[in-house]
Every structure is written in structure tokens, then in C-alpha cells.
């Protein structure tokens, strides 16, 4: 059994990281008071921007790692710019945030597939090569945790974990974080204290766009290697992780790891004799069923921002 866990865990981590950074983006948006169910579409935009940039630069640059990092940066910028649509509709126009997020998902999918087909003729954009996983010297030799955490790891994994730590510090230890959380809880009180609620909410949505775009890029540069017009519903799974993690950074880490591990087991279950006896569909729906059960159990003690999803009317008390 330990051998199976040792084989699966590195792949579960790879699957977890895009979920984690995307859910973290959703956290910033919802903590500011704007529900963003457009994470799926923003991930697709990021994946498209990353694949297109890498496909172009890998023909003219010899440093592949530099190409990949530049492509990731482009993906984050693309996600941030595209999220402006959701921010403008939700904040300036006071549009229904669920409908606006749904529109983002639909537009992103249609637009990127249209562009990819016109660029490549097939709708798919393949990169020459992504990051190469490697073992971390000395740390990978540590008993038990070495094979699990420090074997076959990507540099992007440690980058995202650093982003998580920095984000946690920003949310709970800085003036910006305090203002962001206040805008998601009591925006009228925040405005009375001199906080620019609309500006803070714009910041939250833009950060969510950048992080979701980054999540889409990580799929391309780690295990996918090709843009196909879809991220297989990972944006919606990130939303589930956000809810399951109770809108807290460390809660997101646990939820994303749980979903990543469960999804990895579902994908490899048919080649593992001990798991092959369980129907694959049960393993695939298991994370979602657990989320629904958790929502029912913890509904009365939910940590969701109180003003999330509510349009802000400046001057209203």
C-alpha cells in the first residue's frame, strides 16, 4: 500500500498546484465581495496565452526554462486583463455576478478555440517541451516525506507555495489585506472609514484573474503540454476547493490537496489492482459528493464573506 501512495503522491501534487493557485485567486475576489465563478474561463485564457507564447518563443529562444517562465507571466497578464470584463460588469454596472462569471466562461472558451483554429488550423496549440520534474538533493533522501514531497517535483510547485505564504501574509498582516476583507464583510463601514471599496474590489478581481491565468498556464507547462480549448473543469473544482476550504488560505491548501489526490486516484484506478474493483465513476464524483456533504454540515458556520455577491451602492447605509 505504501508503494502505491509513494507512486501516486507526486502526481497528486502536480494536479493540486493549478487547483490551489486558482482557488487562491477566487479567495481574493470573494474576500473583496465579488463572487467569481468565471475561474474556469480565466484558466482557459491563461492556458491559451501560455501555449501561444511558448509555441512562438521556443522557435527563437534556446533557453527553454526562460521561455516557460515568460509564458507563465503572459498567462497571468492575460487572465488579469480578461478579468476586467467581470470586474467592470460586477462593480461598475452592478450586474448579477453569477451571470457575469458564466459569460466569462462562455466567451473565453469560444474566443480561444476560434483564435487557436485560425492560428494552427486545428484548434490545438502544442509546446515543444515543458518543465522537467526533478528530485531535490538531500531532501528527497529523507525517509517517508522525501519520496512524497521532494521527488519528481516541478519548480512551479515551490513557486506557488511561496505565493500562498505571501498571500496569507498579505491577507492577514497588511493594511491592504484588512481593507480587502472589510470590503467583503461590511463595505459600507469600510467606505465610511475612507476605504475605496470599488478600487479594492477591482484589485481582488484582477488578482483572481492573474492567479487563474497562472493556474491555466501551469497545466500546460507541467503535465498537459498542449492547449485544447479546455481545462477539464478544474476552474469549477477550484471553486469547490474554495468553499470546502472555508475561504481561508491554509484551508484551500488542504482542500486542493484532497481534490488533487482524489482526482489522481480516479485517473489511475484502473491500473492499480487494489482500486480496480471500485467503479471509476464513484472515484470521480467522490470529491464533489464530499463537498456537498460538507456544505450541508457546515452551512450554519460557513466562513463565506457576508457581502460576497452583493453589488456595492456607494453612500448607502
C-alpha positions in Angstrom: 0.0 0.0 0.0 2.8 2.4 0.9 4.4 1.8 -2.6 1.1 2.8 -4.2 0.9 6.0 -2.2 4.6 6.8 -3.0 3.9 6.4 -6.7 0.7 8.4 -6.7 1.6 11.3 -4.4 4.0 13.2 -6.7 1.3 13.2 -9.5 -1.3 14.3 -7.0 0.9 17.3 -6.1 1.2 18.2 -9.8 -2.5 18.1 -10.1 -3.1 20.0 -6.9 -0.9 23.1 -7.7 -3.1 24.6 -10.5 -6.2 24.0 -8.3 -4.5 25.7 -5.4 -3.4 28.9 -7.2 -6.8 29.2 -9.0 -8.7 28.8 -5.7 -6.4 31.3 -4.1 -7.4 33.8 -6.9 -11.1 33.1 -6.2 -10.3 33.8 -2.5 -9.0 37.3 -3.2 -12.1 38.1 -5.3 -14.7 36.8 -2.9 -12.9 38.2 0.1 -13.3 41.6 -1.6 -17.0 41.0 -2.1 -17.1 39.8 -5.7 -18.1 36.2 -6.5 -16.1 34.9 -9.4 -17.4 31.7 -11.0 -15.5 32.7 -14.1 -12.4 31.0 -12.9 -12.8 28.2 -15.5 -12.8 30.7 -18.3 -9.9 32.7 -16.9 -7.9 29.4 -16.6 -8.6 28.8 -20.3 -7.4 32.3 -21.2 -4.2 31.7 -19.3 -3.6 28.3 -20.8 -4.1 29.7 -24.3 -1.8 32.7 -23.6 0.9 30.4 -22.2 0.7 27.9 -25.0 0.7 30.5 -27.7 3.6 32.4 -26.2 5.7 29.2 -25.6 4.9 27.9 -29.1 6.3 31.1 -30.6 9.3 31.7 -28.4 10.5 28.1 -28.4 11.4 28.6 -32.0 13.6 31.6 -31.5 15.0 31.2 -27.9 17.3 28.5 -26.8 16.7 28.8 -23.1 13.6 26.7 -22.6 13.2 27.5 -18.9 13.2 31.2 -19.6 10.6 30.7 -22.3 8.3 28.8 -20.0 8.6 31.4 -17.2 7.9 34.2 -19.7 4.9 32.2 -21.0 3.6 31.9 -17.4 3.9 35.6 -16.9 2.0 36.3 -20.2 -0.7 33.9 -19.0 -1.1 35.8 -15.7 -1.3 39.1 -17.5 -3.9 37.7 -20.0 -6.0 36.4 -17.1 -5.8 39.7 -15.3 -6.8 41.7 -18.4 -9.7 39.4 -19.2 -11.0 39.6 -15.6 -11.5 43.3 -16.2 -14.7 42.3 -18.0 -16.1 40.7 -14.9 -14.9 43.5 -12.7 -16.5 46.2 -14.8 -19.8 44.3 -15.1 -19.9 43.4 -11.4 -18.6 46.6 -9.9 -19.5 49.5 -12.2 -22.7 48.1 -13.7 -23.8 46.2 -10.6 -24.6 43.2 -12.8 -25.5 39.8 -11.4 -22.1 38.3 -10.6 -23.1 34.7 -11.3 -24.3 35.7 -14.8 -21.2 37.7 -15.4 -19.0 34.9 -14.4 -20.9 32.4 -16.6 -20.5 34.8 -19.5 -16.7 34.9 -18.9 -16.6 31.1 -19.1 -18.6 31.0 -22.3 -16.7 33.9 -24.0 -13.3 32.5 -23.0 -13.9 29.1 -24.4 -15.4 30.3 -27.7 -12.7 33.0 -28.2 -9.7 30.9 -27.5 -10.9 28.0 -29.7 -11.7 30.4 -32.5 -8.2 32.0 -32.3 -6.4 28.7 -32.0 -8.2 27.3 -35.0 -7.3 30.4 -37.1 -3.7 30.2 -35.9 -3.0 26.5 -36.1 -5.8 25.2 -38.2 -6.7 22.5 -35.7 -7.6 24.4 -32.5 -4.8 22.8 -30.6 -1.5 24.6 -29.7 1.3 22.3 -28.7 4.5 23.4 -26.9 7.8 21.8 -27.6 8.6 20.8 -24.0 7.5 21.8 -20.5 9.3 21.9 -17.2 11.2 18.7 -16.3 10.5 17.2 -12.8 13.5 16.5 -10.7 14.4 15.3 -7.2 15.6 17.8 -4.7 19.1 16.8 -3.4 19.3 15.6 0.1 15.6 16.3 0.9 14.4 13.6 -1.4 16.5 11.1 0.7 14.6 11.9 3.9 12.6 8.8 5.0 8.8 8.9 4.3 8.4 12.6 3.4 11.3 12.6 1.0 9.7 10.3 -1.6 6.3 12.0 -1.1 7.2 15.7 -1.2 10.7 16.1 -2.7 10.7 13.5 -5.5 9.7 14.4 -9.1 8.8 17.9 -8.3 8.5 20.9 -10.6 10.0 24.4 -9.9 6.4 25.8 -10.3 5.3 23.8 -7.2 7.6 25.6 -4.9 6.9 28.9 -6.6 3.1 28.5 -5.9 3.7 27.5 -2.3 5.7 30.7 -1.9 2.8 32.7 -3.5 0.5 31.0 -1.0 2.6 32.1 2.0 3.0 35.6 0.7 -0.8 35.8 0.0 -1.6 34.6 3.5 0.7 37.3 5.0 -0.9 40.0 2.8 -4.4 39.0 3.7 -3.9 38.9 7.5 -0.9 41.1 8.2 -1.1 44.1 5.9 -3.3 47.2 5.5 -4.4 46.1 2.0 -5.5 42.7 3.3 -7.5 44.2 6.1 -9.2 46.6 3.6 -9.9 43.7 1.2 -11.5 41.6 3.9 -13.5 44.5 5.2 -14.9 45.2 1.7 -16.2 41.6 1.6 -17.7 41.8 5.0 -19.0 45.3 5.6 -18.4 47.5 2.5 -20.5 50.4 3.8 -18.5 50.5 7.0 -15.2 50.3 5.0 -16.3 53.2 2.9 -17.2 55.3 6.0 -13.6 54.6 7.2 -12.2 56.1 4.0 -11.6 52.9 2.0 -12.1 53.0 -1.8 -14.4 49.9 -1.9 -14.6 49.9 -5.7 -10.9 50.1 -6.1 -10.3 47.3 -3.6 -12.8 45.1 -5.3 -11.2 45.8 -8.7 -7.9 44.7 -7.1 -9.4 41.5 -5.8 -10.9 40.6 -9.2 -7.7 41.4 -11.0 -5.7 39.2 -8.6 -8.1 36.4 -9.2 -7.7 36.8 -12.9 -3.9 36.7 -12.7 -3.9 33.7 -10.4 -6.5 31.8 -12.5 -4.5 32.5 -15.7 -1.4 31.3 -13.8 -3.3 28.1 -13.0 -4.2 27.5 -16.6 -0.5 28.0 -17.6 0.7 25.5 -15.1 -1.4 22.8 -16.7 0.3 23.5 -20.0 3.9 23.6 -18.7 3.7 20.6 -16.4 1.5 17.7 -17.4 -0.5 18.7 -20.5 1.9 20.2 -22.9 -0.9 21.3 -25.3 -3.8 23.7 -25.4 -7.1 22.0 -26.4 -9.6 24.7 -25.5 -10.4 23.1 -22.1 -9.0 22.8 -18.6 -11.3 19.8 -17.8 -13.4 21.6 -15.3 -10.5 22.5 -13.0 -11.9 26.0 -12.6 -15.1 24.6 -11.1 -13.2 22.2 -9.0 -11.2 25.2 -7.7 -14.5 26.8 -6.7 -15.3 23.7 -4.8 -11.9 23.8 -3.1 -12.6 27.4 -2.1 -15.9 26.5 -0.5 -14.5 23.4 1.1 -11.5 25.4 2.5 -13.9 27.9 4.1 -12.3 30.9 2.3 -9.0 30.5 4.2 -5.6 30.1 2.5 -4.5 27.1 4.6 -7.9 25.6 4.2 -7.5 25.9 0.4 -4.2 24.1 0.6 -5.9 21.1 2.4 -8.9 21.1 0.1 -6.8 21.4 -3.1 -4.6 18.5 -1.9 -7.7 16.4 -1.1 -9.2 17.1 -4.6 -5.9 16.6 -6.3 -5.3 13.3 -4.6 -8.8 12.1 -5.2 -8.7 13.0 -8.9 -5.3 11.3 -9.3 -6.6 8.1 -7.8 -9.7 8.3 -10.1 -7.4 8.6 -13.1 -5.0 5.8 -12.3 -7.5 3.5 -10.5 -7.8 1.0 -13.4 -4.1 0.2 -13.4 -3.9 -0.4 -9.6 -5.3 -3.8 -8.7 -6.4 -2.7 -5.2 -8.5 0.1 -6.7 -9.7 -1.5 -9.9 -12.5 -3.2 -8.1 -14.1 0.3 -7.4 -16.1 1.7 -10.4 -14.2 4.7 -11.8 -17.3 6.9 -11.8 -17.5 6.6 -8.0 -14.0 7.8 -7.5 -14.5 10.7 -9.9 -17.6 12.0 -8.2 -16.3 11.4 -4.7 -14.7 14.8 -4.1 -17.9 16.6 -5.2 -20.1 14.4 -3.0 -17.9 15.2 0.0 -18.1 18.9 -0.8 -21.9 18.8 -0.9 -22.0 16.9 2.4 -19.6 19.4 4.0 -21.8 22.3 2.8 -24.8 20.8 4.5 -22.9 20.0 7.7 -21.1 23.4 8.0 -23.8 25.6 6.4 -24.6 27.3 9.7 -20.9 28.0 10.5 -19.9 29.0 7.0 -17.0 31.5 6.8 -18.1 33.0 3.5 -17.7 36.8 3.3 -21.1 38.3 4.3 -21.2 40.8 1.4 -19.9 38.5 -1.3 -22.1 38.7 -4.4 -23.9 41.9 -3.3 -23.5 44.9 -5.6 -22.0 47.9 -3.7 -24.0 51.1 -3.7 -21.8 54.0 -2.6 -23.3 56.1 0.1 -25.9 53.5 1.0 -26.2 52.7 4.7 
